Amino acid sequence: MSGLGWSGMNRRTARVRSRAGFTLVELMLALMIFAIAIMALVGTASSVVRMSTGSRQLTLAATVAQSRLERLRSYNCAAAALAGGTATTRTITERWSVTSMVGSDTTVTLRLLVDSVSYRDERGTLRRQVYSTVRPCP
């Protein structure tokens, strides 16, 4: 024991033990940083969910419009079905029109097919997209 005695060993052991762990201040600071990081992740996750919902509605609207325009393009140019109209499909409201145009070559008539789709986004705001195509009619 080389002259230290019990009291000298207790002081040295106490000093080693006091350096071994974290202080309460360090622990509180680490918890605050962790809490801030978790709150940032939660905020980002809610934004991603909101954007995903909006994208889903936009994709649905584009699919409805594409289907309508393909159906209109498949009709004979003289068909009565090749006309304007409105419909609602899965909360998507669409309004389409067919306009005749004569090209520079008078032997070809063009039909301008326009489909305007309206839907509500994740915040309830009314959104509108317009899609169009041309159908040549001999």
Secondary structure, DSSP 8 states (H G I E B T S, - for coil): -TTTHHHHHHHHHHHHHHHHS--HHHHHHHHHHHHHHHHHHHHHHHHHHHHHHHHHHHHHHHHHHHHHHHHHHHS-TT-TTSS-EEEEETTEEEEEEEEEEE-SSTT-EEEEEEEEEEEE-TTS-EEEEEEEEEEEE-
